[in-house]
């Protein structure tokens, strides 16, 4: 059997999927923000429809990137926090209410995983993390919800958790740290 070459349509489908899922935006939410039908987004992601330059430009503008970067399968999407901020900026520019995004996106745990990698090189309290989520994602998350998420596997294995004065403080374990379970 011959190796089949991936088509440009399939490459774009994967790229759109990467962008959308990196910030946990549903196809329905993306369609709402772009004032398109969800079925069209599904057809694009399923490589069942071609994207024209005008639609590519609209989708790229939504995510806050240049159309040629979004179309290039070798260019990774920006970090989720930046991407979500770009989406909020798009909504503000277009005068679209962001209410449909609240409580649907982002999923806290996936966003928390990204936050751990990017921001917990220095100790942070659960309150500081909750404030960051409110500022970046425009969603309310309580400090206790942050503690709950960070206190469960697999995240707790990545973190040093201290409790001075009854506050939970979190920091990413150093890269050279060996877990005693792996010995």
mmCIF file of the C-alpha atoms, coordinates in Angstrom:
data_MODEL
# 
_entry.id   MODEL 
# 
loop_
_atom_site.group_PDB 
_atom_site.id 
_atom_site.type_symbol 
_atom_site.label_atom_id 
_atom_site.label_alt_id 
_atom_site.label_comp_id 
_atom_site.label_asym_id 
_atom_site.label_entity_id 
_atom_site.label_seq_id 
_atom_site.pdbx_PDB_ins_code 
_atom_site.Cartn_x 
_atom_site.Cartn_y 
_atom_site.Cartn_z 
_atom_site.occupancy 
_atom_site.B_iso_or_equiv 
_atom_site.pdbx_formal_charge 
_atom_site.auth_seq_id 
_atom_site.auth_comp_id 
_atom_site.auth_asym_id 
_atom_site.auth_atom_id 
_atom_site.pdbx_PDB_model_num 
ATOM 1   C CA . UNK A 1 1   ? 0.000   0.000  0.000  1.00 0.00 ? 1   UNK A CA 1 
ATOM 2   C CA . UNK A 1 2   ? 1.324   3.428  -0.955 1.00 0.00 ? 2   UNK A CA 1 
ATOM 3   C CA . UNK A 1 3   ? 1.773   6.151  1.607  1.00 0.00 ? 3   UNK A CA 1 
ATOM 4   C CA . UNK A 1 4   ? -0.894  8.732  0.917  1.00 0.00 ? 4   UNK A CA 1 
ATOM 5   C CA . UNK A 1 5   ? 0.092   12.405 0.837  1.00 0.00 ? 5   UNK A CA 1 
ATOM 6   C CA . UNK A 1 6   ? -1.848  14.572 3.274  1.00 0.00 ? 6   UNK A CA 1 
ATOM 7   C CA . UNK A 1 7   ? -3.838  17.212 1.417  1.00 0.00 ? 7   UNK A CA 1 
ATOM 8   C CA . UNK A 1 8   ? -3.890  20.941 2.112  1.00 0.00 ? 8   UNK A CA 1 
ATOM 9   C CA . UNK A 1 9   ? -7.522  20.538 3.175  1.00 0.00 ? 9   UNK A CA 1 
ATOM 10  C CA . UNK A 1 10  ? -6.512  17.886 5.721  1.00 0.00 ? 10  UNK A CA 1 
ATOM 11  C CA . UNK A 1 11  ? -3.610  20.000 6.966  1.00 0.00 ? 11  UNK A CA 1 
ATOM 12  C CA . UNK A 1 12  ? -5.926  22.955 7.524  1.00 0.00 ? 12  UNK A CA 1 
ATOM 13  C CA . UNK A 1 13  ? -8.466  20.709 9.259  1.00 0.00 ? 13  UNK A CA 1 
ATOM 14  C CA . UNK A 1 14  ? -5.781  19.623 11.734 1.00 0.00 ? 14  UNK A CA 1 
ATOM 15  C CA . UNK A 1 15  ? -4.580  23.191 12.192 1.00 0.00 ? 15  UNK A CA 1 
ATOM 16  C CA . UNK A 1 16  ? -8.087  24.506 12.900 1.00 0.00 ? 16  UNK A CA 1 
ATOM 17  C CA . UNK A 1 17  ? -8.660  21.662 15.352 1.00 0.00 ? 17  UNK A CA 1 
ATOM 18  C CA . UNK A 1 18  ? -5.374  22.473 17.155 1.00 0.00 ? 18  UNK A CA 1 
ATOM 19  C CA . UNK A 1 19  ? -6.291  26.134 17.510 1.00 0.00 ? 19  UNK A CA 1 
ATOM 20  C CA . UNK A 1 20  ? -9.830  25.459 18.670 1.00 0.00 ? 20  UNK A CA 1 
ATOM 21  C CA . UNK A 1 21  ? -8.999  22.716 21.149 1.00 0.00 ? 21  UNK A CA 1 
ATOM 22  C CA . UNK A 1 22  ? -5.959  24.480 22.605 1.00 0.00 ? 22  UNK A CA 1 
ATOM 23  C CA . UNK A 1 23  ? -8.402  26.911 24.238 1.00 0.00 ? 23  UNK A CA 1 
ATOM 24  C CA . UNK A 1 24  ? -11.278 24.428 24.607 1.00 0.00 ? 24  UNK A CA 1 
ATOM 25  C CA . UNK A 1 25  ? -13.596 26.322 22.310 1.00 0.00 ? 25  UNK A CA 1 
ATOM 26  C CA . UNK A 1 26  ? -16.364 24.073 21.027 1.00 0.00 ? 26  UNK A CA 1 
ATOM 27  C CA . UNK A 1 27  ? -17.253 23.995 17.343 1.00 0.00 ? 27  UNK A CA 1 
ATOM 28  C CA . UNK A 1 28  ? -20.551 25.566 18.329 1.00 0.00 ? 28  UNK A CA 1 
ATOM 29  C CA . UNK A 1 29  ? -18.834 28.423 20.196 1.00 0.00 ? 29  UNK A CA 1 
ATOM 30  C CA . UNK A 1 30  ? -16.430 29.033 17.321 1.00 0.00 ? 30  UNK A CA 1 
ATOM 31  C CA . UNK A 1 31  ? -19.345 29.119 14.889 1.00 0.00 ? 31  UNK A CA 1 
ATOM 32  C CA . UNK A 1 32  ? -21.215 31.542 17.158 1.00 0.00 ? 32  UNK A CA 1 
ATOM 33  C CA . UNK A 1 33  ? -18.225 33.881 17.377 1.00 0.00 ? 33  UNK A CA 1 
ATOM 34  C CA . UNK A 1 34  ? -17.713 33.790 13.614 1.00 0.00 ? 34  UNK A CA 1 
ATOM 35  C CA . UNK A 1 35  ? -21.430 33.968 12.849 1.00 0.00 ? 35  UNK A CA 1 
ATOM 36  C CA . UNK A 1 36  ? -21.236 30.729 10.874 1.00 0.00 ? 36  UNK A CA 1 
ATOM 37  C CA . UNK A 1 37  ? -23.023 27.407 11.062 1.00 0.00 ? 37  UNK A CA 1 
ATOM 38  C CA . UNK A 1 38  ? -21.518 24.778 13.390 1.00 0.00 ? 38  UNK A CA 1 
ATOM 39  C CA . UNK A 1 39  ? -21.951 22.219 10.599 1.00 0.00 ? 39  UNK A CA 1 
ATOM 40  C CA . UNK A 1 40  ? -19.572 24.255 8.419  1.00 0.00 ? 40  UNK A CA 1 
ATOM 41  C CA . UNK A 1 41  ? -16.928 24.264 11.166 1.00 0.00 ? 41  UNK A CA 1 
ATOM 42  C CA . UNK A 1 42  ? -17.395 20.486 11.484 1.00 0.00 ? 42  UNK A CA 1 
ATOM 43  C CA . UNK A 1 43  ? -16.981 20.084 7.717  1.00 0.00 ? 43  UNK A CA 1 
ATOM 44  C CA . UNK A 1 44  ? -13.783 22.178 7.787  1.00 0.00 ? 44  UNK A CA 1 
ATOM 45  C CA . UNK A 1 45  ? -12.346 20.128 10.656 1.00 0.00 ? 45  UNK A CA 1 
ATOM 46  C CA . UNK A 1 46  ? -13.409 16.921 8.967  1.00 0.00 ? 46  UNK A CA 1 
ATOM 47  C CA . UNK A 1 47  ? -11.598 17.989 5.762  1.00 0.00 ? 47  UNK A CA 1 
ATOM 48  C CA . UNK A 1 48  ? -14.947 17.783 3.963  1.00 0.00 ? 48  UNK A CA 1 
ATOM 49  C CA . UNK A 1 49  ? -14.904 21.434 2.891  1.00 0.00 ? 49  UNK A CA 1 
ATOM 50  C CA . UNK A 1 50  ? -12.241 23.727 1.520  1.00 0.00 ? 50  UNK A CA 1 
ATOM 51  C CA . UNK A 1 51  ? -11.551 27.008 3.195  1.00 0.00 ? 51  UNK A CA 1 
ATOM 52  C CA . UNK A 1 52  ? -11.431 30.065 0.980  1.00 0.00 ? 52  UNK A CA 1 
ATOM 53  C CA . UNK A 1 53  ? -9.111  32.967 1.639  1.00 0.00 ? 53  UNK A CA 1 
ATOM 54  C CA . UNK A 1 54  ? -11.917 35.169 3.013  1.00 0.00 ? 54  UNK A CA 1 
ATOM 55  C CA . UNK A 1 55  ? -13.055 32.532 5.516  1.00 0.00 ? 55  UNK A CA 1 
ATOM 56  C CA . UNK A 1 56  ? -9.421  31.769 6.413  1.00 0.00 ? 56  UNK A CA 1 
ATOM 57  C CA . UNK A 1 57  ? -8.925  35.460 7.108  1.00 0.00 ? 57  UNK A CA 1 
ATOM 58  C CA . UNK A 1 58  ? -12.056 35.583 9.308  1.00 0.00 ? 58  UNK A CA 1 
ATOM 59  C CA . UNK A 1 59  ? -11.013 32.508 11.309 1.00 0.00 ? 59  UNK A CA 1 
ATOM 60  C CA . UNK A 1 60  ? -7.458  33.816 11.684 1.00 0.00 ? 60  UNK A CA 1 
ATOM 61  C CA . UNK A 1 61  ? -8.736  37.203 12.863 1.00 0.00 ? 61  UNK A CA 1 
ATOM 62  C CA . UNK A 1 62  ? -10.879 35.426 15.486 1.00 0.00 ? 62  UNK A CA 1 
ATOM 63  C CA . UNK A 1 63  ? -7.760  33.705 16.868 1.00 0.00 ? 63  UNK A CA 1 
ATOM 64  C CA . UNK A 1 64  ? -5.636  36.866 16.523 1.00 0.00 ? 64  UNK A CA 1 
ATOM 65  C CA . UNK A 1 65  ? -3.083  35.471 14.073 1.00 0.00 ? 65  UNK A CA 1 
ATOM 66  C CA . UNK A 1 66  ? -2.155  36.163 10.465 1.00 0.00 ? 66  UNK A CA 1 
ATOM 67  C CA . UNK A 1 67  ? -3.949  33.984 7.903  1.00 0.00 ? 67  UNK A CA 1 
ATOM 68  C CA . UNK A 1 68  ? -0.689  32.600 6.538  1.00 0.00 ? 68  UNK A CA 1 
ATOM 69  C CA . UNK A 1 69  ? 0.420   31.470 10.003 1.00 0.00 ? 69  UNK A CA 1 
ATOM 70  C CA . UNK A 1 70  ? -2.881  29.727 10.657 1.00 0.00 ? 70  UNK A CA 1 
ATOM 71  C CA . UNK A 1 71  ? -2.658  27.953 7.296  1.00 0.00 ? 71  UNK A CA 1 
ATOM 72  C CA . UNK A 1 72  ? 0.927   26.794 7.860  1.00 0.00 ? 72  UNK A CA 1 
ATOM 73  C CA . UNK A 1 73  ? 0.891   23.348 9.522  1.00 0.00 ? 73  UNK A CA 1 
ATOM 74  C CA . UNK A 1 74  ? 4.447   23.896 10.751 1.00 0.00 ? 74  UNK A CA 1 
ATOM 75  C CA . UNK A 1 75  ? 3.430   26.942 12.812 1.00 0.00 ? 75  UNK A CA 1 
ATOM 76  C CA . UNK A 1 76  ? 2.048   26.018 16.217 1.00 0.00 ? 76  UNK A CA 1 
ATOM 77  C CA . UNK A 1 77  ? -0.796  28.048 17.741 1.00 0.00 ? 77  UNK A CA 1 
ATOM 78  C CA . UNK A 1 78  ? 0.175   30.696 20.291 1.00 0.00 ? 78  UNK A CA 1 
ATOM 79  C CA . UNK A 1 79  ? 0.028   29.665 23.975 1.00 0.00 ? 79  UNK A CA 1 
ATOM 80  C CA . UNK A 1 80  ? -3.581  29.094 25.140 1.00 0.00 ? 80  UNK A CA 1 
ATOM 81  C CA . UNK A 1 81  ? -3.651  32.157 27.408 1.00 0.00 ? 81  UNK A CA 1 
ATOM 82  C CA . UNK A 1 82  ? -2.540  34.413 24.555 1.00 0.00 ? 82  UNK A CA 1 
ATOM 83  C CA . UNK A 1 83  ? -4.961  32.760 22.149 1.00 0.00 ? 83  UNK A CA 1 
ATOM 84  C CA . UNK A 1 84  ? -7.894  33.142 24.539 1.00 0.00 ? 84  UNK A CA 1 
ATOM 85  C CA . UNK A 1 85  ? -6.949  36.794 25.097 1.00 0.00 ? 85  UNK A CA 1 
ATOM 86  C CA . UNK A 1 86  ? -6.941  37.258 21.309 1.00 0.00 ? 86  UNK A CA 1 
ATOM 87  C CA . UNK A 1 87  ? -10.439 35.761 21.146 1.00 0.00 ? 87  UNK A CA 1 
ATOM 88  C CA . UNK A 1 88  ? -11.699 38.140 23.832 1.00 0.00 ? 88  UNK A CA 1 
ATOM 89  C CA . UNK A 1 89  ? -10.060 41.041 21.937 1.00 0.00 ? 89  UNK A CA 1 
ATOM 90  C CA . UNK A 1 90  ? -11.813 39.926 18.736 1.00 0.00 ? 90  UNK A CA 1 
ATOM 91  C CA . UNK A 1 91  ? -15.160 39.932 20.524 1.00 0.00 ? 91  UNK A CA 1 
ATOM 92  C CA . UNK A 1 92  ? -14.544 43.401 21.911 1.00 0.00 ? 92  UNK A CA 1 
ATOM 93  C CA . UNK A 1 93  ? -13.590 44.748 18.466 1.00 0.00 ? 93  UNK A CA 1 
ATOM 94  C CA . UNK A 1 94  ? -16.592 43.152 16.805 1.00 0.00 ? 94  UNK A CA 1 
ATOM 95  C CA . UNK A 1 95  ? -19.016 44.134 19.582 1.00 0.00 ? 95  UNK A CA 1 
ATOM 96  C CA . UNK A 1 96  ? -19.928 40.491 20.237 1.00 0.00 ? 96  UNK A CA 1 
ATOM 97  C CA . UNK A 1 97  ? -20.974 39.498 23.751 1.00 0.00 ? 97  UNK A CA 1 
ATOM 98  C CA . UNK A 1 98  ? -18.594 36.925 25.222 1.00 0.00 ? 98  UNK A CA 1 
ATOM 99  C CA . UNK A 1 99  ? -21.304 35.475 27.451 1.00 0.00 ? 99  UNK A CA 1 
ATOM 100 C CA . UNK A 1 100 ? -21.571 32.312 25.379 1.00 0.00 ? 100 UNK A CA 1 
ATOM 101 C CA . UNK A 1 101 ? -17.940 31.496 26.245 1.00 0.00 ? 101 UNK A CA 1 
ATOM 102 C CA . UNK A 1 102 ? -18.407 31.692 30.004 1.00 0.00 ? 102 UNK A CA 1 
ATOM 103 C CA . UNK A 1 103 ? -18.531 28.386 31.860 1.00 0.00 ? 103 UNK A CA 1 
ATOM 104 C CA . UNK A 1 104 ? -17.944 26.513 28.622 1.00 0.00 ? 104 UNK A CA 1 
ATOM 105 C CA . UNK A 1 105 ? -14.377 27.558 27.924 1.00 0.00 ? 105 UNK A CA 1 
ATOM 106 C CA . UNK A 1 106 ? -11.726 27.056 28.921 1.00 0.00 ? 106 UNK A CA 1 
ATOM 107 C CA . UNK A 1 107 ? -11.899 23.790 30.799 1.00 0.00 ? 107 UNK A CA 1 
ATOM 108 C CA . UNK A 1 108 ? -10.153 24.534 34.043 1.00 0.00 ? 108 UNK A CA 1 
ATOM 109 C CA . UNK A 1 109 ? -8.013  21.409 34.222 1.00 0.00 ? 109 UNK A CA 1 
ATOM 110 C CA . UNK A 1 110 ? -6.492  21.724 30.745 1.00 0.00 ? 110 UNK A CA 1 
ATOM 111 C CA . UNK A 1 111 ? -5.870  25.423 31.280 1.00 0.00 ? 111 UNK A CA 1 
ATOM 112 C CA . UNK A 1 112 ? -4.405  24.666 34.690 1.00 0.00 ? 112 UNK A CA 1 
ATOM 113 C CA . UNK A 1 113 ? -1.965  22.199 33.098 1.00 0.00 ? 113 UNK A CA 1 
ATOM 114 C CA . UNK A 1 114 ? -0.742  24.958 30.787 1.00 0.00 ? 114 UNK A CA 1 
ATOM 115 C CA . UNK A 1 115 ? -0.586  27.408 33.684 1.00 0.00 ? 115 UNK A CA 1 
ATOM 116 C CA . UNK A 1 116 ? 1.574   25.000 35.708 1.00 0.00 ? 116 UNK A CA 1 
ATOM 117 C CA . UNK A 1 117 ? 4.150   24.712 32.915 1.00 0.00 ? 117 UNK A CA 1 
ATOM 118 C CA . UNK A 1 118 ? 4.266   28.419 32.138 1.00 0.00 ? 118 UNK A CA 1 
ATOM 119 C CA . UNK A 1 119 ? 3.748   30.221 35.454 1.00 0.00 ? 119 UNK A CA 1 
ATOM 120 C CA . UNK A 1 120 ? 4.545   28.068 38.459 1.00 0.00 ? 120 UNK A CA 1 
ATOM 121 C CA . UNK A 1 121 ? 8.311   28.300 38.297 1.00 0.00 ? 121 UNK A CA 1 
ATOM 122 C CA . UNK A 1 122 ? 7.836   30.756 41.180 1.00 0.00 ? 122 UNK A CA 1 
ATOM 123 C CA . UNK A 1 123 ? 5.577   30.047 44.191 1.00 0.00 ? 123 UNK A CA 1 
ATOM 124 C CA . UNK A 1 124 ? 1.991   31.238 43.804 1.00 0.00 ? 124 UNK A CA 1 
ATOM 125 C CA . UNK A 1 125 ? -1.007  31.039 46.109 1.00 0.00 ? 125 UNK A CA 1 
ATOM 126 C CA . UNK A 1 126 ? -4.325  29.573 45.014 1.00 0.00 ? 126 UNK A CA 1 
ATOM 127 C CA . UNK A 1 127 ? -5.761  33.103 45.275 1.00 0.00 ? 127 UNK A CA 1 
ATOM 128 C CA . UNK A 1 128 ? -3.099  34.517 42.909 1.00 0.00 ? 128 UNK A CA 1 
ATOM 129 C CA . UNK A 1 129 ? -3.828  31.730 40.424 1.00 0.00 ? 129 UNK A CA 1 
ATOM 130 C CA . UNK A 1 130 ? -7.597  32.373 40.633 1.00 0.00 ? 130 UNK A CA 1 
ATOM 131 C CA . UNK A 1 131 ? -7.029  36.092 39.969 1.00 0.00 ? 131 UNK A CA 1 
ATOM 132 C CA . UNK A 1 132 ? -4.867  35.242 36.953 1.00 0.00 ? 132 UNK A CA 1 
ATOM 133 C CA . UNK A 1 133 ? -7.636  33.024 35.520 1.00 0.00 ? 133 UNK A CA 1 
ATOM 134 C CA . UNK A 1 134 ? -10.188 35.790 35.973 1.00 0.00 ? 134 UNK A CA 1 
ATOM 135 C CA . UNK A 1 135 ? -7.939  38.327 34.220 1.00 0.00 ? 135 UNK A CA 1 
ATOM 136 C CA . UNK A 1 136 ? -6.891  36.069 31.337 1.00 0.00 ? 136 UNK A CA 1 
ATOM 137 C CA . UNK A 1 137 ? -9.936  33.872 30.734 1.00 0.00 ? 137 UNK A CA 1 
ATOM 138 C CA . UNK A 1 138 ? -12.635 36.214 32.046 1.00 0.00 ? 138 UNK A CA 1 
ATOM 139 C CA . UNK A 1 139 ? -14.126 33.393 34.107 1.00 0.00 ? 139 UNK A CA 1 
ATOM 140 C CA . UNK A 1 140 ? -14.534 33.137 37.849 1.00 0.00 ? 140 UNK A CA 1 
ATOM 141 C CA . UNK A 1 141 ? -12.741 30.303 39.576 1.00 0.00 ? 141 UNK A CA 1 
ATOM 142 C CA . UNK A 1 142 ? -12.449 30.219 43.331 1.00 0.00 ? 142 UNK A CA 1 
ATOM 143 C CA . UNK A 1 143 ? -9.205  29.710 45.203 1.00 0.00 ? 143 UNK A CA 1 
ATOM 144 C CA . UNK A 1 144 ? -10.698 26.518 46.667 1.00 0.00 ? 144 UNK A CA 1 
ATOM 145 C CA . UNK A 1 145 ? -11.421 25.187 43.154 1.00 0.00 ? 145 UNK A CA 1 
ATOM 146 C CA . UNK A 1 146 ? -7.790  25.945 42.217 1.00 0.00 ? 146 UNK A CA 1 
ATOM 147 C CA . UNK A 1 147 ? -6.627  24.033 45.306 1.00 0.00 ? 147 UNK A CA 1 
ATOM 148 C CA . UNK A 1 148 ? -8.919  21.144 44.414 1.00 0.00 ? 148 UNK A CA 1 
ATOM 149 C CA . UNK A 1 149 ? -7.579  20.896 40.849 1.00 0.00 ? 149 UNK A CA 1 
ATOM 150 C CA . UNK A 1 150 ? -3.924  21.256 41.864 1.00 0.00 ? 150 UNK A CA 1 
ATOM 151 C CA . UNK A 1 151 ? -4.296  18.832 44.762 1.00 0.00 ? 151 UNK A CA 1 
ATOM 152 C CA . UNK A 1 152 ? -5.307  15.908 42.525 1.00 0.00 ? 152 UNK A CA 1 
ATOM 153 C CA . UNK A 1 153 ? -3.243  13.607 40.338 1.00 0.00 ? 153 UNK A CA 1 
ATOM 154 C CA . UNK A 1 154 ? -1.489  14.042 37.998 1.00 0.00 ? 154 UNK A CA 1 
ATOM 155 C CA . UNK A 1 155 ? -0.913  17.711 38.872 1.00 0.00 ? 155 UNK A CA 1 
ATOM 156 C CA . UNK A 1 156 ? 0.025   17.212 42.513 1.00 0.00 ? 156 UNK A CA 1 
ATOM 157 C CA . UNK A 1 157 ? 2.956   15.004 41.463 1.00 0.00 ? 157 UNK A CA 1 
ATOM 158 C CA . UNK A 1 158 ? 4.382   17.938 39.470 1.00 0.00 ? 158 UNK A CA 1 
ATOM 159 C CA . UNK A 1 159 ? 4.166   20.433 42.311 1.00 0.00 ? 159 UNK A CA 1 
ATOM 160 C CA . UNK A 1 160 ? 5.699   21.383 45.618 1.00 0.00 ? 160 UNK A CA 1 
ATOM 161 C CA . UNK A 1 161 ? 2.726   22.275 47.819 1.00 0.00 ? 161 UNK A CA 1 
ATOM 162 C CA . UNK A 1 162 ? 3.284   24.201 51.040 1.00 0.00 ? 162 UNK A CA 1 
ATOM 163 C CA . UNK A 1 163 ? 0.734   25.598 53.493 1.00 0.00 ? 163 UNK A CA 1 
ATOM 164 C CA . UNK A 1 164 ? 2.209   28.522 55.414 1.00 0.00 ? 164 UNK A CA 1 
ATOM 165 C CA . UNK A 1 165 ? -0.376  30.286 57.570 1.00 0.00 ? 165 UNK A CA 1 
ATOM 166 C CA . UNK A 1 166 ? -3.135  28.057 56.184 1.00 0.00 ? 166 UNK A CA 1 
ATOM 167 C CA . UNK A 1 167 ? -2.647  29.226 52.575 1.00 0.00 ? 167 UNK A CA 1 
ATOM 168 C CA . UNK A 1 168 ? -1.878  26.795 49.777 1.00 0.00 ? 168 UNK A CA 1 
ATOM 169 C CA . UNK A 1 169 ? 1.267   27.774 47.873 1.00 0.00 ? 169 UNK A CA 1 
ATOM 170 C CA . UNK A 1 170 ? 2.179   25.946 44.673 1.00 0.00 ? 170 UNK A CA 1 
ATOM 171 C CA . UNK A 1 171 ? 5.419   25.716 42.725 1.00 0.00 ? 171 UNK A CA 1 
ATOM 172 C CA . UNK A 1 172 ? 6.571   23.432 39.920 1.00 0.00 ? 172 UNK A CA 1 
ATOM 173 C CA . UNK A 1 173 ? 9.075   20.835 41.104 1.00 0.00 ? 173 UNK A CA 1 
ATOM 174 C CA . UNK A 1 174 ? 12.567  21.298 39.653 1.00 0.00 ? 174 UNK A CA 1 
ATOM 175 C CA . UNK A 1 175 ? 13.154  19.322 36.425 1.00 0.00 ? 175 UNK A CA 1 
ATOM 176 C CA . UNK A 1 176 ? 15.855  17.195 38.058 1.00 0.00 ? 176 UNK A CA 1 
ATOM 177 C CA . UNK A 1 177 ? 13.526  16.137 40.894 1.00 0.00 ? 177 UNK A CA 1 
ATOM 178 C CA . UNK A 1 178 ? 13.134  12.347 40.994 1.00 0.00 ? 178 UNK A CA 1 
ATOM 179 C CA . UNK A 1 179 ? 9.896   11.035 42.386 1.00 0.00 ? 179 UNK A CA 1 
ATOM 180 C CA . UNK A 1 180 ? 10.498  8.277  44.937 1.00 0.00 ? 180 UNK A CA 1 
ATOM 181 C CA . UNK A 1 181 ? 7.858   6.138  43.182 1.00 0.00 ? 181 UNK A CA 1 
ATOM 182 C CA . UNK A 1 182 ? 9.963   5.993  40.009 1.00 0.00 ? 182 UNK A CA 1 
ATOM 183 C CA . UNK A 1 183 ? 13.028  4.560  41.782 1.00 0.00 ? 183 UNK A CA 1 
# 
